[in-house]
Amino acid sequence: MKRGQLSIEFFLIVVFVLGLASALLALSEEQMRQTDLLDRAALARSALDSIAHTANHAWLAGNGTRLYTEIFVPANSVCLLYNSTQKRLYCDVGTRCPSNSSQFCYPYSEQLLPNGISFNTTTCPPYSQLGGWYSVRLEHNGTAITAQCTRLT
């Protein structure tokens, strides 16, 4: 075998391996991004369910009830938003709907909040750039449930 032929074959093999590696890298980056979005949506849903469950207990316990819960809010999300028509809490974690990629899908709390409840989250910062653990105090004042959030260190 000639040295020129050997170097050309080696070059072709290296080009093929590098092309295959770059294609696999591109595919894995997309999968990692989708996995990250799914993870943030699951964490947000868990936090919302915990707050909705505690809010329901505070509402049923009556006026003056004060309950606490701890939640983990995912990074880069807008959480503790309240949809008054659906009576649910929701978060915006940036996930797009699979059926319509131009529309956003939001994780909603599984539990509905009771009729007649108004949920005030103005004392909780809705945008969490860092994410992390929060202690949430839910208080029933006779007409509404108010939430107050404190970031845990």
SERO-4910 file (N, C-alpha, C, O; in steps of 0.05 Angstrom, whole numbers):
BEGIN
 pado doro    nc1    nc2    nc3   cac1   cac2   cac3    cc1    cc2    cc3    oc1    oc2    oc3
  Met    A     17    -23      0      0      0      0     18     25      0     38     26     13
  Lys    A      9     44    -15     25     69    -17     18     88      6     -4     87     16
  Arg    A     37    105     13     33    123     35     11    143     29     -4    151     47
  Gly    A      8    152      4    -12    171     -4    -40    159     -1    -59    173      8
  Gln    A    -43    134     -9    -69    121     -7    -77    118     22   -100    121     30
  Leu    A    -57    110     39    -62    107     68    -71    133     81    -89    132     97
  Ser    A    -59    155     74    -66    181     86    -94    190     77   -109    202     92
  Ile    A   -101    184     52   -127    192     41   -149    175     56   -170    186     63
  Glu    A   -144    149     59   -163    132     73   -166    141    102   -189    142    113
  Phe    A   -144    148    115   -145    157    142   -161    183    144   -177    187    162
  Phe    A   -156    201    125   -171    227    125   -201    222    121   -217    236    135
  Leu    A   -209    204    104   -237    199     99   -250    187    124   -273    194    131
  Ile    A   -236    169    138   -247    157    162   -250    179    184   -270    179    198
  Val    A   -231    196    187   -232    218    207   -256    236    200   -270    244    218
  Val    A   -259    243    175   -281    261    167   -308    247    173   -326    260    183
  Phe    A   -311    221    167   -335    207    173   -341    206    203   -364    211    212
  Val    A   -321    201    219   -324    199    248   -332    227    259   -349    229    277
  Leu    A   -319    248    250   -326    275    259   -354    283    251   -368    296    266
  Gly    A   -362    276    227   -389    282    218   -410    268    235   -430    279    242
  Leu    A   -405    242    240   -423    227    257   -424    238    285   -446    240    297
  Ala    A   -402    246    297   -401    258    324   -416    284    325   -430    289    344
  Ser    A   -413    301    304   -427    327    305   -457    323    301   -473    337    314
  Ala    A   -466    303    285   -495    297    283   -506    287    309   -528    296    317
  Leu    A   -492    270    323   -501    260    349   -502    282    369   -520    283    386
  Leu    A   -483    300    369   -482    322    387   -506    340    383   -519    349    403
  Ala    A   -513    346    358   -536    363    353   -562    350    362   -579    364    374
  Leu    A   -565    324    358   -589    310    367   -590    309    397   -612    312    409
  Ser    A   -568    305    410   -569    303    440   -574    330    452   -587    331    473
  Glu    A   -565    352    441   -571    379    451   -600    385    451   -611    396    470
  Glu    A   -614    377    429   -643    381    427   -658    365    448   -677    374    460
  Gln    A   -649    340    452   -661    323    472   -657    333    500   -675    332    517
  Met    A   -633    344    505   -628    355    532   -645    380    537   -655    384    559
  Arg    A   -649    397    516   -666    420    519   -695    412    525   -708    424    542
  Gln    A   -705    392    511   -732    383    516   -735    370    543   -755    373    557
  Thr    A   -715    355    552   -715    343    578   -715    365    600   -729    362    620
  Asp    A   -700    386    596   -699    408    615   -727    421    618   -735    427    640
  Leu    A   -740    426    595   -766    438    596   -787    420    610   -803    429    625
  Leu    A   -785    394    604   -803    375    617   -798    374    647   -817    372    663
  Asp    A   -773    375    655   -766    375    684   -777    400    697   -788    399    719
  Arg    A   -773    424    685   -784    448    697   -814    448    699   -826    457    718
  Ala    A   -827    437    678   -857    435    679   -866    416    702   -885    422    715
  Ala    A   -852    394    706   -859    375    727   -854    388    755   -871    384    773
  Leu    A   -832    402    758   -827    416    784   -848    437    789   -857    440    812
  Ala    A   -855    452    769   -876    473    772   -902    461    779   -916    471    796
  Arg    A   -910    439    766   -935    426    772   -936    416    801   -956    418    814
  Ser    A   -914    405    810   -913    396    838   -916    419    858   -930    416    878
  Ala    A   -903    441    852   -905    464    870   -933    475    870   -944    482    891
  Leu    A   -946    476    847   -973    487    845   -993    469    859  -1011    478    873
  Asp    A   -989    442    856  -1007    424    870  -1005    426    901  -1025    425    915
  Ser    A   -980    430    910   -976    433    939   -990    458    949  -1002    458    970
  Ile    A   -987    480    935  -1000    505    943  -1031    503    941  -1045    512    960
  Ala    A  -1041    491    920  -1070    489    917  -1081    471    939  -1103    476    950
  His    A  -1067    449    946  -1076    432    967  -1077    446    994  -1096    444   1009
  Thr    A  -1056    462   1000  -1055    477   1025  -1076    499   1025  -1088    504   1046
  Ala    A  -1080    512   1002  -1101    533   1001  -1128    522   1006  -1145    534   1019
  Asn    A  -1134    498    995  -1160    485   1000  -1163    479   1030  -1185    482   1041
  His    A  -1142    470   1043  -1144    464   1072  -1149    490   1088  -1164    490   1107
  Ala    A  -1135    511   1080  -1139    537   1094  -1167    547   1090  -1179    558   1108
  Trp    A  -1178    544   1066  -1205    553   1060  -1225    537   1077  -1244    548   1088
  Leu    A  -1221    511   1078  -1240    494   1093  -1238    498   1123  -1258    495   1138
  Ala    A  -1214    505   1133  -1210    509   1162  -1224    535   1172  -1230    537   1195
  Gly    A  -1228    554   1154  -1243    578   1162  -1226    603   1166  -1202    602   1162
  Asn    A  -1240    624   1173  -1228    650   1176  -1206    650   1197  -1209    638   1218
  Gly    A  -1183    663   1191  -1161    665   1209  -1141    642   1207  -1121    643   1221
  Thr    A  -1146    623   1191  -1128    600   1188  -1103    609   1173  -1104    624   1153
  Arg    A  -1080    601   1183  -1054    607   1171  -1039    580   1168  -1032    568   1189
  Leu    A  -1033    572   1144  -1019    547   1139   -993    553   1123   -992    572   1108
  Tyr    A   -974    536   1126   -948    539   1112   -943    514   1095   -950    492   1103
  Thr    A   -929    519   1073   -919    497   1057   -893    505   1044   -888    529   1041
  Glu    A   -876    486   1038   -851    492   1024   -852    481    996   -861    458    992
  Ile    A   -843    497    977   -844    489    949   -817    494    936   -802    510    946
  Phe    A   -812    480    915   -789    485    898   -798    497    872   -813    484    857
  Val    A   -789    521    866   -796    535    841   -773    532    822   -750    538    828
  Pro    A   -779    522    797   -757    518    778   -746    545    768   -760    566    769
  Ala    A   -721    545    760   -708    569    750   -721    578    724   -732    562    709
  Asn    A   -719    604    719   -729    616    694   -758    610    689   -766    601    667
  Ser    A   -774    613    709   -803    608    706   -819    631    719   -809    645    737
  Val    A   -843    634    709   -861    653    721   -883    637    734   -900    625    720
  Cys    A   -883    635    760   -901    617    774   -921    633    792   -919    657    795
  Leu    A   -939    618    803   -960    627    822   -977    648    808   -985    668    820
  Leu    A   -984    643    783  -1004    659    769  -1031    646    774  -1033    621    776
  Tyr    A  -1052    662    775  -1079    651    781  -1098    656    759  -1101    679    750
  Asn    A  -1110    635    749  -1131    637    728  -1158    637    742  -1166    615    752
  Ser    A  -1171    659    744  -1196    661    760  -1219    647    747  -1238    639    760
  Thr    A  -1219    644    720  -1241    630    707  -1239    600    711  -1259    586    714
  Gln    A  -1214    589    710  -1211    560    714  -1207    553    744  -1207    529    751
  Lys    A  -1202    573    761  -1198    569    789  -1173    551    794  -1173    533    811
  Arg    A  -1152    557    779  -1127    541    782  -1103    560    781  -1104    582    770
  Leu    A  -1082    551    794  -1056    564    793  -1041    553    769  -1045    530    761
  Tyr    A  -1024    569    758  -1007    559    736   -980    573    735   -976    594    748
  Cys    A   -962    562    720   -935    572    716   -929    574    686   -940    559    670
  Asp    A   -912    592    679   -902    594    652   -872    586    653   -855    601    663
  Val    A   -866    562    643   -839    553    643   -827    553    614   -805    542    610
  Gly    A   -842    564    595   -832    566    568   -836    542    551   -823    538    530
  Thr    A   -855    524    559   -859    500    543   -879    506    521   -899    519    525
  Arg    A   -874    495    498   -892    498    475   -909    473    472   -900    451    479
  Cys    A   -933    477    463   -952    454    459   -942    436    437   -933    446    416
  Pro    A   -943    410    440   -934    392    419   -952    394    394   -942    392    371
  Ser    A   -978    400    397   -995    401    374   -993    427    359   -998    428    335
  Asn    A   -985    448    373   -983    475    360   -959    489    371   -960    499    393
  Ser    A   -937    488    357   -912    499    368   -912    529    371   -893    540    383
  Ser    A   -932    543    360   -932    572    364   -948    580    389   -949    603    396
  Gln    A   -960    560    403   -976    565    427   -961    554    451   -949    533    450
  Phe    A   -963    568    474   -950    559    498   -970    541    514   -994    546    514
  Cys    A   -959    521    527   -974    504    545   -964    509    573   -940    510    578
  Tyr    A   -982    514    591   -974    520    619   -982    497    637  -1003    485    634
  Pro    A   -964    490    656   -972    470    676   -991    482    695   -985    503    707
  Tyr    A  -1014    470    699  -1035    479    717  -1035    461    742  -1026    438    741
  Ser    A  -1046    472    764  -1049    455    787  -1071    435    782  -1091    441    768
  Glu    A  -1068    411    792  -1087    390    789  -1113    397    804  -1135    392    794
  Gln    A  -1110    407    828  -1133    413    845  -1145    440    837  -1130    460    833
  Leu    A  -1171    441    837  -1185    466    833  -1187    480    860  -1189    467    881
  Leu    A  -1186    507    860  -1190    522    884  -1220    525    887  -1235    527    867
  Pro    A  -1231    527    912  -1260    528    916  -1273    552    903  -1260    573    899
  Asn    A  -1298    550    897  -1314    572    886  -1315    594    908  -1316    588    932
  Gly    A  -1314    619    900  -1315    640    919  -1288    648    930  -1286    668    944
  Ile    A  -1268    633    923  -1241    640    933  -1228    660    914  -1231    658    890
  Ser    A  -1214    678    926  -1197    696    909  -1169    692    920  -1164    692    944
  Phe    A  -1151    687    902  -1123    680    909  -1105    704    903  -1102    711    880
  Asn    A  -1093    715    923  -1077    739    920  -1047    731    923  -1039    722    944
  Thr    A  -1033    733    901  -1004    726    902   -986    750    898   -963    747    889
  Thr    A   -996    774    903   -981    798    899   -956    800    917   -936    813    910
  Thr    A   -957    786    939   -934    786    957   -913    766    950   -891    765    961
  Cys    A   -920    748    931   -900    728    921   -889    738    894   -904    744    876
  Pro    A   -863    738    892   -852    746    866   -858    725    845   -849    702    849
  Pro    A   -872    731    823   -879    711    804   -855    701    787   -856    678    778
  Tyr    A   -835    718    783   -813    710    766   -790    700    783   -780    714    801
  Ser    A   -781    676    777   -758    665    791   -736    659    771   -737    639    757
  Gln    A   -716    676    771   -693    671    753   -675    650    764   -664    634    749
  Leu    A   -672    649    790   -653    630    802   -667    604    809   -655    582    809
  Gly    A   -693    605    816   -706    582    825   -698    576    854   -682    591    866
  Gly    A   -709    555    865   -701    547    892   -725    542    910   -748    542    901
  Trp    A   -719    538    935   -740    532    955   -752    557    966   -738    576    972
  Tyr    A   -779    556    969   -793    578    981   -812    567   1003   -823    546   1000
  Ser    A   -815    583   1024   -835    577   1044   -859    595   1037   -856    620   1034
  Val    A   -883    583   1035   -907    598   1027   -926    598   1051   -934    576   1060
  Arg    A   -934    621   1060   -954    624   1081   -981    630   1067   -983    650   1053
  Leu    A  -1001    613   1072  -1027    618   1061  -1046    624   1084  -1048    610   1104
  Glu    A  -1060    647   1082  -1077    656   1103  -1105    661   1093  -1109    674   1072
  His    A  -1125    652   1108  -1153    656   1101  -1163    680   1117  -1163    679   1142
  Asn    A  -1171    701   1103  -1180    725   1118  -1210    729   1117  -1219    751   1121
  Gly    A  -1225    708   1111  -1254    711   1110  -1265    712   1082  -1286    701   1077
  Thr    A  -1251    726   1064  -1261    728   1037  -1241    718   1016  -1248    713    993
  Ala    A  -1216    715   1024  -1196    708   1005  -1173    692   1018  -1171    692   1043
  Ile    A  -1158    679   1002  -1133    666   1011  -1110    684   1001  -1108    689    977
  Thr    A  -1093    693   1019  -1070    708   1011  -1045    691   1015  -1043    675   1033
  Ala    A  -1027    695    997  -1002    680    998   -978    699   1002   -977    721    990
  Gln    A   -960    691   1019   -936    706   1023   -913    687   1021   -912    666   1034
  Cys    A   -893    694   1005   -871    676   1000   -845    687   1012   -840    711   1012
  Thr    A   -829    668   1022   -803    675   1033   -783    655   1021   -787    631   1023
  Arg    A   -762    666   1009   -741    648    997   -725    636   1019   -715    650   1037
  Leu    A   -721    610   1018   -705    595   1038   -677    594   1028   -672    592   1003
  Thr    A   -658    595   1046   -630    594   1038   -619    566   1040   -595    562   1034
***
